[in-house]
């Protein structure tokens, strides 16, 4: 005798889902709440109190995804919402049959949809990083816990780690005797060990003067601010600290966020995360192996590849030159020698010589 089909009202699905051992277990209360909010949005869209999980079809999921495409939300936000609902349906699979209605990859948006806007996170130049250090040392500029904000910025500049990892760094992970820092990255769970740059060592020595008994954080007041939660247990302190960080960036004349057509929220182009981009950029310029930088920033970081693309291009040019029997460096040296000879022997005017040298070097 066939077992009767199980049915579950959409309105009751979340209560069953959150009791399941297969439910998602995000690291933060905020992401748990995001799962619930996303599912509530879908239930409101269905707008049928009698609807069950079994009533939800792939066509309905496609229509819902299409409606979300016309909302002013980021591609990543769209995709996270689809994946959350997909996960909930997968956990509650005993209440529907066939394929997961949210299982199709066509429900997801492509990253290239946003590339047309050409808005992305920017790195700081060396001059801009110096400006940041200068304003952080200038008493004219005010921000809450400024002495600790300065330390957090230095940790970010000279280790390339994320804001949360810098803010919540503990003294037990700092050894000034051997100049090493150990960081267990909150996002990846990976622990990296890094040498301490002289500039960072100097501010860490200053930070020791405010070390409090029983408080293991390098920056205790910012750490306490970062760890603040609301009545529901959702972290709200991370946004408070981020606001403090962005204020420093505005001090040097940079606007952290820009408006983008088709998006309700502005897109951040300069933020604390820009220090990670700068770290990768400076390493690439200095010829540091890509694998080394990846080991510092984290294996999941796509930042490294972004700044090492031009390094790969140069290597490819050299490879082609080797295959064809030409020597790129020799060609460059010939141009330099020709230009120097022109400068030393020509009787033409300076402007004419400059134009001729430019033509030689651009050949």
N, C-alpha and C positions, 0 to 999 in steps of 0.2 A: 504494500500500500504506500503510495507516494506521500512524502512528508508535506504538510501544508506550507505554503509560502509564508514567510515572516514579513510583516509590514511594520514600518516605523514612521510616524508622522515627522515631517521636517521640523516642526516646532519642538519635538521631543528628542531630536537627534543629538543635539549638543550634550545633553545630560548623559546620554548613553556613551557618546564618544569620550567624554572626559573621565569616565570610569574605566575605559579600556586600557589594558597594559600595552597595547600597540599604538596608543596615541603619541603624537609628537611631544617631545620633552625639551622644549627650547631652554636656553640658558637663562633667559630673562622673563620676568613676569610680564613685561610689556609685549613680548612676542606671543605669549600664551593669550593675552587679551586681544592681540591682533588676529589670532586664529578665530576667536569667538566673534569679534566684530565683523570679520570678513564673511563668516557663515551667516550672521544675522542680516547682512546686506543682501546676500543671495536669497534668503527666505523672504525678505521684504520685496524683492524683485518678483519672486514667484507669486506672491500675493494671493495665496490660496490656503486657508487654515486646514483644509482637509487633505492637502497634498502629502504624499509619502515619498520616501526615498526612491521607491520603485517607480514612481511616476516621472522621475527626472530622466530625460532622454538626452542623447548626444546632441540632437537638434536644439534642445533648450539650452544646453551648455554653450553651444556655438552662438546662439542669439545673445546670451548673456555676455559672452566674451566680446561679441561685436559691439554691444552697447557700451561696454567698458572702454573699447577702443576710441569711442567718441567723447570720453571724459578727458579732462585736462590733467591726466596723471602720467607719471614717468613710465617708461617701458618696464623698468625693474619692478615698480609697484604693481603694475598690471600682472606681471608674471608671478610675483609672490602670491597674489590673491588667488590666481588660478591653481597654483600648486598647493596652497592651503586647503582649498575645497577638494581638490583631487585626493589629498591625504585623508581627509575626513571620510570621503566616500570609500576609500580603500579599507580603512579601519572598520567601517560599517558594512562591509560587503555581504554579510549574511542577510541583509535586508533589501538587496536588489539582485538582479541576475544579468547575465551578459557582460558587456564591456563597461568599464568605468566611464560614465558619461563625460567626465572631465579628463579622461586619459589621453585624448588626442593632442599631439604636439602642435597642431594647427591653431589651437586655442591661445598659444603663446605668441607674443610679439617678438620681432627680431630687433636686435640692438641697432642695426643699421638704420632703422626708422628714425632714430634720434641723431644719427651722424650728420644728417643734412644741416642740422642747426650748428654744427661745428663748435659746440660749447662743451668744454671739458676742464677737468682740474688742471691748474697751472702750477708750475714749480716756481719757487723764489730764485732770483739771481743771487750771486754772492753779495752784491751790493745791497740788495733788499734784506738779506739775512743780517748783514752788518747794521742796517738801519733798525731792524727789530731789536738787536742787542743794545743798540744805543738808546732807543726810547725806553727800553726796560730798565736801563740804568739811570734814566733822567727823572729826577724827583718831580718835574713839572707834570708828568703824566700819571694819572691816578686810575687804579683798578683794584678791586677787592683782592686781598692776599697777594699784592704785587710781588713781594719777594719770592713767594712760592711759584707764582706764574712765571717768573723769570727762570727759575730752576726747571720747570716743566718744559719751557721752550728750549732751553739748552739741551735737555735730555733728548727731545725730539730732533733737534738739529744734528746732534753728534752721534745718535744711534739709529735714526730712521724709524723709530717705533711709533705705534699708534698712540693717540691721545690717552686712551684708557690705560694702556700699559705704562705710559710715562707718569700719569697722575697717581696711579696706585702702586708705584714702585716702592718696595720696602727696603729698609737698611740691611736686612738679612741677605738681600740680593746684591749688595754693593760691597766690594772689598777694595778699599783705597790703598791698602798695603801692596797689593799686586796689580792694582789698576784694572779691575775687571768688574763687569756688571752682568748679572744673569737675569734674563727676562723670559718668563713663561707667558707667551702671547695669549691673551684671553680669546681672541677670535679663532686661532688655529690649535691652541693647546701645546704648541711647539715651544721648547725652551731653547733660547739662543744665548750664547755667551759672547760678550763684546769687550774690547779694550776701551779704557776710558781716555778720551782726548784731553789734552792739557787744559783747554778752556772749560770743559765740563768738570774736570777734577777741581778746578778753582771754585766753581759755584757750589759743588757738593761739599767742599770743606766749609764754606760759609753756612750751608744748610745744616751742618752738624751742630751749629751754635743754637739752633732752635729745636733741636731734637727733644721730645718730651718723654718723660718716664711713662712706660706703659703704652706708648704709641709708636708703632713700628714703621709708619709711613715716612718717606723722605719729605713729603709735602703734606703734613697732617691736616691742615685746615682745608686745603683744596680737596684732599681725599674724602674728608667728611662731607664737604659740599657735594662732591660727585656722587657719593653713595646715598644721598637723600632719596626717600621714596614717599609716595602719597599714601592716602588711607587704604588704597587697594593694593599696595605693595609694588606699584609700578615705579621704576626709577624716573625721577624728574631732575635729579642733580646733574646728570650728564649734559642736559641742555643749558643749565645755568653756567657750568664751567665753559661750555663751548661759546656762550655769549661773551664771557670774559676774554677768551682767547681771540675771538673775532674783533673785539674792541682794540686790541693791540695792533692787529693788522691794519685797521683804519687809521691808526696813528701815523703810519708811514705813507698815507695817501692812497691806499688800495681799497677798492670796494669789493668785499668778499663775494657778493651774489649779484647775478644779473638776471633780468627778465628774459624769458624765452617764449616765443609764440606757441600757443597751444598748451601751455603749462600754467596751472594756477599758482604753483610755487616757483619762486626764483631758484635758479641753479647756482650752487656754490662753486666758484672758480678758484678762490683763495681761502684756505682754511688751514688748520693745524696739519691736515693730511698733505698739504702742499710741501711740508718739510720732508715727507717720504719721497715725493717726486724729486725734490732738490737733491736729496741724498743719492738717489739712483742716478740722476743726471751728472752730479759731480764725479761719481765713481766711474761712470762711462767715459767721461772726458779724460779721466786720469788713466784709463786703460786697465782698470781693475776687472778681473775675470767675472763674467756674468754669473757664474755659479757661486762665487764668493758673495756677491751682492744679494743673490736670491737666498742664500743661507742666513743672511742677516735680516732681510725684510720679511721673509717667510715664503715658503714654497708656493703658497696660493696667490702670491702677488703678481698681478699682470703689469704692474708698474715697471718692473725691471725690463721686460721685453720691449716696452714702449721706448725706453731710452737707449736700448742697445741695438735698435734696428739699424741706425746709421753705422754702427760698428760693424754689423754684419754686411752692410753694403760695401764698406771699404774693403773688408776681407774678400768679398766676392770679386771686386775689381782687381785685387792683387792676384787672385786665383786665375782669372781670365788672362791677365797679363803674363803669368807664368806659363800657362798652356800655349799661348801664342808666341812665346819666345821673347817677348818684350819685357823690359824692366821698368816699372813705373817710376821708381826712384831715380833711375838714370835719366829718364825723360825730363823729370822735374829739374834735376841738377843742370841739364843742358840749357834749359830755359833760363835758369838763374845765372849761369855763366855768360850766356848771350846778353842778358840784360846788364850785368856788371860791366861787360866789355863796352857796351854802348855808352853807359854812363861815363866810363873812364876816357873814352876816345872822341865822343861826339862834341862838335862845336855849336850845335843847335841851341835854341833857347830852352830854358827849364821846362816850359809848358810843352814844347815839342818833344823833348826827351821823355817827359812823363807819359805822354800819349804813346810814344813808341815802345816804352817799357811795358805799358799796360797791354799793348797789342801782342808783344812777345809772350807774356805770362798767360794770356788768354788763348793762345794757339792750341 
